[in-house]
Amino acid sequence: MAAIDKTYTNKWEEYCEYRDWAMGQKFVCPNGDIIRPIDYLYRWNKEDFDGEKYRPIMNTPYSLDYFLIKHCPVKFVHDRLREVYDKEYVDSIVNGTSEWDTFTKDGKCGTHFKVKQYPRFGKVNRPYKCNSWFVTLEEGCGENLWYDEDKNRWTWRYELHESGRWTSNVAHIKTIGALKRLLLDWKLPKGTIVKATGRYTFDDYEFLIY
């Protein structure tokens, strides 16, 4: 959710209702990350709502929004989420038919890694050794992968089934072996074609996960 899409309230009672609910909640994402709604809640005091001033109480990522739509019983939060997302998307989450709910790898994850295309400049002629790789899934979805430097892992930008945490759109990885390990750890479906674009023109790799 973007900064302009924060959740607001002008009532201390509503703030407390959500705070009290959020304190005891945690959600486990399919990738194992744990999301705690209370971690995203801004701290306000009762006097901050004097005169019924509207206050932003949280700015949440898509992944938490999914869990809030599915599990949060607080009405003003639901009302705000329905303002931000279209009715079809919200209803699909409530009904269990969303992309989050139906996404599956069917147990057909690739365990091998093959280089289909090397950079036009060979390893010897490469002018820059500490590479910054921008990675794209070319087969099936054409989706960019974003990178969480803190956890050394990938995530999809639109967070179909991940927790949606990232710090950069590039991964600073020095060797192809390290890049290979990260891609295999991500358990991509067999047949996925991955393109890793380097810093310089024609500094591109293409991999097949099988």
SULCORFEN-V966364 format. One record per backbone hydrogen bond with DSSP energy under -1.0 kcal/mol. NH is the residue of the N-H (numbers start at 1). CO is the residue of the C=O. E is the energy in kcal/mol with one decimal. If there is no record, write none. Layout:
nh,co,e
NH,CO,E
NH,CO,E
This chain:
nh,co,e
5,2,-1.9
6,3,-1.0
7,58,-2.3
9,55,-1.7
15,11,-2.1
16,12,-2.5
17,13,-2.2
18,14,-2.4
19,15,-2.6
20,16,-2.9
21,17,-1.6
22,18,-3.1
23,19,-1.9
25,22,-1.7
27,35,-2.8
29,33,-3.2
32,29,-2.5
35,27,-3.2
39,36,-1.9
40,37,-1.6
41,38,-1.1
42,57,-3.2
48,45,-1.4
49,46,-1.8
50,47,-1.6
52,49,-1.9
55,9,-2.7
57,7,-3.2
65,61,-2.3
66,62,-2.3
67,63,-1.5
68,64,-2.7
69,65,-2.7
70,66,-1.9
71,67,-2.6
72,68,-1.8
78,74,-1.8
79,75,-2.9
80,76,-1.8
81,77,-2.3
82,78,-2.0
84,80,-1.7
85,81,-2.7
90,86,-2.1
91,87,-2.9
92,88,-1.9
93,89,-1.5
94,90,-2.4
95,91,-2.5
97,92,-2.8
98,92,-1.1
102,98,-2.0
103,99,-1.5
108,105,-2.2
110,188,-3.2
114,208,-2.2
116,206,-3.2
117,206,-1.8
120,202,-1.9
131,129,-1.3
133,171,-2.9
134,197,-2.4
136,195,-2.6
137,143,-3.1
138,193,-2.8
139,193,-1.1
141,139,-1.2
145,135,-2.7
146,155,-3.6
147,168,-2.8
148,153,-3.0
152,148,-1.4
153,148,-1.4
155,146,-2.3
157,144,-1.3
167,147,-2.7
168,147,-2.0
171,133,-2.3
173,131,-1.0
173,171,-1.3
179,175,-1.6
180,176,-2.8
181,177,-2.1
182,178,-1.9
183,179,-2.2
184,180,-2.5
185,181,-2.3
186,182,-1.0
187,184,-1.7
190,108,-2.6
191,209,-3.4
192,189,-1.7
194,207,-2.3
195,136,-2.9
196,205,-2.2
197,134,-3.1
198,203,-2.8
203,200,-2.1
204,202,-1.5
205,196,-2.7
206,117,-1.9
207,194,-3.4
208,114,-2.7
209,192,-2.7
210,112,-1.7
